[in-house]
Amino acid sequence: MKTIVVTGAGGYIGSQVVRELAGRGVQVIAVDRSAGAGADETPGVRWVAADLFDPALDLCELIGCVPDVCLHLAWRNGFAHNDESHMDDLSAHYRFLMNMARAGVGQIAVMGTMHEVGYWEGAITADTPCNPQSLYGIAKNALRQGLALSLAPMPVAFQWLRAFYIYGNDEKAQSIFGKLLRAARAGDERFPFTTGKNLYDFITVEELARQIAAVVLQDKVTGVINCCTGAPESLADRVEGFIRENGLSIALDYGAFPDRPYDSPGVWGDATEIRAIIMASEGSSGAEGGRKSAEVS
């Protein structure tokens, strides 16, 4: 049985991933800044409170073991793309993960984002060049590049989980979908919106958790791995569909907000690799020929 440390375990994505891994019989050590952030919701998971940015932290000593896998989901202000905290925290993320590698953790998986790529039209692959256009994207991309360089000579399987547009019916989420739910619950009749024409790769938080679990439960496929559906859909169609699926009495006010200049008219993930990994996790040998990691620009 693998022991997997999950950081940011009490967050929107982290709490789903912890439940998914626990349901697969994995020994999960859930790390969050708040003690027992989700202990009542996730039986059989050990919750540990820790400040990952503390330079004196020795997480392996704190938890009493060297885990097989460190799944790093912790990140502040992910929906505030130009918050300065992304750059302020960058070295702390790097230091924590390198300390885990030096402690003997043999597999490190880190949550990435399609915003590392910056402006791009069409499918994003593992080798798509990156030119991020926000502090969030810049910090994530720098962390990926730094870890790929530093971990290369070490006996560590390094996986970078590049996520796309995540949604769910959780009002705590800071995405447009969470904001829409809160507005509808507050009795708002209209919701300010963009033109909604952009095509994105939308994935439910539950499906994302399933994909992340499948990736970290194997170490044959490493490097950049797109966690996505591979199926582009317009923002308008997805949000209108979300309104219908959740029975919300609210209408979109199209054009109230301008489209962001760094958003592509159409961008999605190449899902070839994640599909193979999932097939392998369900008993197929589809991922046996997966590539090993290679640094990309």
C-alpha positions as CSV (number, residue, x, y, z in Angstrom):
1,M,0.0,0.0,0.0
2,K,1.4,3.4,-1.0
3,T,1.7,6.2,1.5
4,I,0.8,9.5,-0.2
5,V,1.2,12.9,1.4
6,V,-1.3,15.4,-0.1
7,T,-0.6,19.1,0.6
8,G,-3.4,21.6,0.4
9,A,-5.6,18.8,1.4
10,G,-8.3,20.9,2.8
11,G,-8.8,22.9,-0.4
12,Y,-11.3,22.7,-3.2
13,I,-9.3,20.3,-5.3
14,G,-7.3,18.7,-2.4
15,S,-10.4,17.6,-0.5
16,Q,-11.7,15.8,-3.6
17,V,-8.3,14.1,-4.2
18,V,-8.0,12.9,-0.6
19,R,-11.4,11.3,-0.8
20,E,-10.6,9.7,-4.2
21,L,-7.3,8.3,-3.0
22,A,-8.8,7.0,0.3
23,G,-11.5,5.3,-1.7
24,R,-8.7,3.4,-3.6
25,G,-7.3,2.0,-0.4
26,V,-4.3,4.4,-0.3
27,Q,-2.8,5.5,3.0
28,V,-3.2,9.2,2.8
29,I,-1.5,11.8,5.0
30,A,-3.5,15.0,4.4
31,V,-1.5,18.1,5.1
32,D,-3.2,21.5,5.5
33,R,-2.5,24.7,7.5
34,S,-5.7,24.1,9.5
35,A,-5.7,21.0,11.8
36,G,-8.3,18.5,10.7
37,A,-9.5,20.6,7.9
38,G,-11.5,17.8,6.4
39,A,-11.2,15.0,9.0
40,D,-14.9,14.7,9.6
41,E,-15.5,14.2,5.9
42,T,-12.8,11.7,5.1
43,P,-12.6,8.6,7.3
44,G,-9.4,6.7,7.4
45,V,-7.2,9.7,6.5
46,R,-4.6,11.1,8.8
47,W,-4.8,14.9,9.0
48,V,-1.7,16.9,9.9
49,A,-1.4,20.7,10.4
50,A,1.7,22.2,9.0
51,D,3.0,25.5,7.5
52,L,4.8,24.4,4.4
53,F,6.5,27.8,4.1
54,D,8.2,27.5,7.4
55,P,12.0,27.1,6.6
56,A,12.4,25.0,9.7
57,L,9.7,22.5,8.7
58,D,10.8,18.8,8.4
59,L,7.6,17.3,7.2
60,C,8.9,13.7,7.2
61,E,10.0,14.1,10.8
62,L,6.6,15.6,11.7
63,I,4.6,12.7,10.2
64,G,7.1,10.0,11.3
65,C,7.9,8.5,7.9
66,V,9.2,9.1,4.4
67,P,6.1,8.8,2.2
68,D,6.2,7.0,-1.2
69,V,4.6,10.0,-2.9
70,C,4.3,13.8,-2.3
71,L,1.4,15.2,-4.1
72,H,1.7,19.0,-3.9
73,L,-1.6,20.8,-4.4
74,A,-1.1,23.7,-2.0
75,W,-1.1,27.2,-3.6
76,R,-2.5,30.5,-2.5
77,N,-4.7,32.9,-4.6
78,G,-5.0,30.7,-7.6
79,F,-7.9,32.7,-9.0
80,A,-6.2,36.1,-8.5
81,H,-3.9,35.7,-11.5
82,N,-1.8,38.8,-10.8
83,D,-1.6,38.7,-7.0
84,E,2.0,39.3,-5.9
85,S,1.8,36.3,-3.5
86,H,2.5,34.0,-6.4
87,M,6.0,35.4,-6.8
88,D,6.5,35.8,-3.1
89,D,5.7,32.2,-2.4
90,L,7.7,30.7,-5.3
91,S,11.0,30.0,-3.5
92,A,9.1,28.5,-0.5
93,H,7.3,25.9,-2.8
94,Y,10.7,25.0,-4.4
95,R,12.4,24.7,-1.0
96,F,9.7,22.5,0.4
97,L,9.6,20.1,-2.5
98,M,13.4,19.8,-2.8
99,N,13.5,19.0,1.0
100,M,11.0,16.2,0.4
101,A,13.2,14.9,-2.4
102,R,16.4,15.1,-0.3
103,A,14.5,13.2,2.5
104,G,14.1,10.3,0.1
105,V,10.6,10.7,-1.3
106,G,10.8,8.8,-4.6
107,Q,7.8,10.4,-6.4
108,I,6.8,14.0,-6.5
109,A,3.7,15.3,-8.3
110,V,2.8,19.0,-8.4
111,M,-0.3,20.7,-9.6
112,G,0.3,22.9,-12.6
113,T,-2.0,25.0,-14.8
114,M,-2.6,25.7,-18.4
115,H,-1.9,29.3,-17.6
116,E,1.8,28.4,-17.7
117,V,1.5,28.2,-21.4
118,G,0.1,31.8,-21.9
119,Y,-1.6,32.7,-25.1
120,W,-2.1,29.6,-27.3
121,E,-4.7,28.6,-29.9
122,G,-5.6,24.9,-30.2
123,A,-4.5,21.8,-28.3
124,I,-1.8,22.0,-25.6
125,T,0.6,19.1,-25.4
126,A,3.4,18.4,-23.0
127,D,5.8,20.0,-25.4
128,T,3.8,23.2,-26.1
129,P,6.2,26.2,-25.5
130,C,5.4,28.3,-22.5
131,N,5.1,32.1,-22.4
132,P,2.9,32.8,-19.4
133,Q,1.0,36.2,-19.3
134,S,0.2,36.4,-15.6
135,L,2.1,36.2,-12.3
136,Y,0.3,33.0,-11.5
137,G,1.4,31.4,-14.7
138,I,4.9,32.8,-14.4
139,A,5.3,31.4,-10.9
140,K,3.9,28.0,-11.8
141,N,6.1,27.7,-14.9
142,A,9.2,28.8,-13.0
143,L,8.5,26.1,-10.3
144,R,8.1,23.5,-13.0
145,Q,11.3,24.4,-14.7
146,G,13.3,24.7,-11.5
147,L,12.1,21.3,-10.2
148,A,12.7,19.6,-13.6
149,L,16.3,20.8,-13.6
150,S,17.0,20.1,-9.9
151,L,15.3,16.7,-9.7
152,A,16.8,15.4,-13.0
153,P,19.9,13.9,-11.4
154,M,18.0,12.5,-8.4
155,P,16.2,9.2,-8.1
156,V,12.8,10.9,-8.2
157,A,9.8,10.4,-10.5
158,F,8.7,13.9,-11.2
159,Q,5.1,14.5,-12.5
160,W,3.7,17.9,-13.4
161,L,-0.2,17.8,-13.4
162,R,-1.3,20.5,-15.8
163,A,-5.0,21.3,-15.1
164,F,-7.4,23.2,-17.3
165,Y,-10.8,24.8,-16.4
166,I,-12.2,23.2,-13.3
167,Y,-15.8,23.4,-12.2
168,G,-18.2,21.8,-9.8
169,N,-21.3,22.6,-7.7
170,D,-19.3,23.8,-4.6
171,E,-20.2,27.3,-3.5
172,K,-16.8,27.6,-1.8
173,A,-15.0,27.5,-5.2
174,Q,-13.5,30.8,-6.4
175,S,-14.2,30.1,-10.0
176,I,-17.0,31.6,-12.1
177,F,-19.1,28.6,-11.2
178,G,-18.8,29.1,-7.5
179,K,-19.5,32.8,-7.9
180,L,-22.6,32.0,-10.0
181,L,-23.9,29.6,-7.3
182,R,-23.4,32.2,-4.6
183,A,-25.1,34.9,-6.7
184,A,-28.1,32.7,-7.4
185,R,-28.4,31.7,-3.7
186,A,-28.4,35.4,-2.8
187,G,-31.4,36.0,-5.1
188,D,-29.6,37.8,-7.9
189,E,-31.5,37.6,-11.1
190,R,-28.6,38.5,-13.5
191,F,-24.9,37.7,-13.5
192,P,-22.4,39.9,-15.2
193,F,-20.6,37.9,-17.9
194,T,-18.1,38.2,-20.8
195,T,-19.1,37.4,-24.4
196,G,-18.7,33.7,-23.5
197,K,-17.3,32.9,-27.0
198,N,-14.0,31.5,-25.9
199,L,-13.5,27.7,-26.2
200,Y,-12.0,26.0,-23.1
201,D,-11.4,22.5,-21.8
202,F,-13.8,22.2,-18.8
203,I,-13.3,19.4,-16.3
204,T,-15.4,18.7,-13.2
205,V,-13.4,18.7,-9.9
206,E,-14.5,15.1,-9.4
207,E,-13.1,13.9,-12.7
208,L,-9.9,15.9,-12.1
209,A,-9.5,14.1,-8.7
210,R,-9.9,10.8,-10.5
211,Q,-7.3,11.7,-13.1
212,I,-4.8,13.0,-10.4
213,A,-5.2,9.8,-8.4
214,A,-4.6,7.7,-11.5
215,V,-1.4,9.6,-12.3
216,V,0.1,9.4,-8.8
217,L,-0.7,5.7,-8.4
218,Q,1.8,5.0,-11.2
219,D,5.3,6.2,-11.9
220,K,5.9,5.0,-15.4
221,V,4.6,8.2,-17.1
222,T,6.3,11.3,-15.8
223,G,6.9,14.9,-16.8
224,V,4.1,17.2,-17.9
225,I,0.8,15.4,-17.9
226,N,-2.4,17.1,-19.0
227,C,-5.3,16.5,-16.7
228,C,-8.2,17.4,-19.0
229,T,-11.0,16.1,-21.2
230,G,-9.6,17.1,-24.6
231,A,-13.0,18.4,-25.6
232,P,-13.3,22.2,-26.1
233,E,-16.6,23.8,-25.2
234,S,-17.6,27.5,-25.3
235,L,-17.7,29.3,-22.0
236,A,-21.3,30.4,-22.7
237,D,-22.4,26.8,-23.4
238,R,-20.7,25.4,-20.3
239,V,-22.1,28.2,-18.0
240,E,-25.6,28.0,-19.4
241,G,-25.4,24.2,-19.0
242,F,-24.3,24.7,-15.4
243,I,-27.3,26.9,-14.7
244,R,-29.7,24.3,-16.1
245,E,-28.0,21.4,-14.4
246,N,-28.2,23.1,-11.0
247,G,-31.7,24.5,-11.5
248,L,-30.6,28.1,-11.0
249,S,-32.9,31.1,-11.6
250,I,-30.4,33.5,-12.9
251,A,-29.6,34.9,-16.4
252,L,-26.2,35.8,-17.8
253,D,-25.6,39.5,-18.6
254,Y,-23.5,39.0,-21.8
255,G,-20.8,41.7,-22.4
256,A,-20.8,43.2,-18.9
257,F,-17.1,42.3,-18.6
258,P,-14.5,42.4,-21.4
259,D,-12.7,39.2,-22.4
260,R,-9.3,39.0,-20.9
261,P,-6.6,40.0,-23.4
262,Y,-4.4,37.0,-22.6
263,D,-7.2,34.4,-23.1
264,S,-7.2,32.4,-26.3
265,P,-10.3,32.2,-28.5
266,G,-9.9,28.4,-28.2
267,V,-7.5,26.3,-26.1
268,W,-7.8,22.8,-24.7
269,G,-5.6,19.9,-23.6
270,D,-4.3,16.9,-25.5
271,A,-5.9,14.1,-23.5
272,T,-4.1,11.2,-25.2
273,E,-1.7,10.5,-22.3
274,I,-4.2,10.9,-19.4
275,R,-6.6,8.5,-21.2
276,A,-3.8,5.9,-21.5
277,I,-3.0,6.3,-17.8
278,I,-6.6,5.9,-16.8
279,M,-6.9,2.8,-19.0
280,A,-3.8,1.3,-17.3
281,S,-5.2,2.1,-13.8
282,E,-8.4,0.2,-14.7
283,G,-6.5,-2.9,-15.7
284,S,-5.4,-2.1,-19.3
285,S,-1.7,-1.8,-20.3
286,G,-2.4,1.4,-22.2
287,A,0.2,3.5,-20.4
288,E,3.1,0.9,-20.4
289,G,4.8,2.6,-23.2
290,G,4.4,6.1,-21.7
291,R,7.3,8.6,-22.2
292,K,9.7,9.6,-19.6
293,S,10.0,13.3,-18.6
294,A,11.8,15.8,-20.7
295,E,12.2,19.5,-19.9
296,V,10.2,21.8,-22.0
297,S,10.5,25.5,-22.6
